[in-house]
Amino acid sequence: MKAYVFPGQGAQFTGMGKDLYENSELAKELFEKANEILGFRITDIMFEGTAEELKETKVTQPAVFLHSVILAKTLGESFQPEMVAGHSLGEFSALVANGALSFEDGLKLVSQRAIAMQKACEIKPSTMAAVLGLEDKIVEDVCASIDGVVVAANYNCPGQLVISGETSAVEQACEAMKAAGAKRALLLPVGGAFHSPMMEPAREELAQAIENTTFSTPICPVYQNVTASAVSSADEIKKNLIIQLTAPVKWTQSVQQMIADGATSFTEVGPGKVLVGLVNKIDKSAATFSA
């Protein structure tokens, strides 16, 4: 079975999507529609902007979403997903790709999500850190032993977890992780503590927008970050999308479940090759491709 996976924030680069815009009428039309919906020319920032401009959450999230979704739409008949998954923000791209969300609604939700997350980041100093070379259980135990908010946020692949929370708690956790034998524990250059309780204000705001959006029955299941299992019910998809902001991204578990359910190949659709790399670390025998 063919699985398609969609990247999240961090995969952006200057010039992303430009070749699509210049070589496909459909892509050009969709990019221009996106400029209209967002109320600013995101294409100018994607194609010519600085890394700094691209890093702004309100730009990054729609930019990665647009690159992924428009690339999928230009694949034409060859795009026949039998299962999809997306890493964090990428889950929205996956839901447009499997027909659960329209292009327009997906973009509006991603834009609202980005703005809500940005606001939540400004309430209290918070951050994320990558922890390498420790078992999941040890990372979870260390987080639980720290005073303050710090949790496991991204289960990227065995031995690579991202933790998230209040800046001081994350810094303490990093020291404790090193003491527990981590190869590395380093702060990430992010705007705030995504996928942690610090995102509660954003979750409340996004919940309203998701509830007011029409979701359709998808053409194939989505393996959602929250459950790491196949979901095809529109109501369940909505519920999990809302929980996603404050819950961990179970990427390792999702990929393992997709393989258990019959995935024979994984194709990453969007900027970069981060997910292909993670899939290969989760299962060395998995066939991986970049669209």
Salt bridges, closest charged atoms under 4 A:
GLU32 OE1 - ARG41 NH1 3.01
ASP44 OD1 - ARG41 NE 3.49
GLU48 OE2 - LYS18 NZ 3.13
GLU52 OE2 - LYS55 NZ 3.88
GLU104 OE2 - LYS33 NZ 2.79
ASP141 OD1 - LYS137 NZ 2.85
GLU166 OE2 - LYS124 NZ 2.75
GLU175 OE2 - LYS178 NZ 3.54
GLU200 OE2 - ARG203 NH2 2.75
GLU205 OE2 - LYS119 NZ 3.19
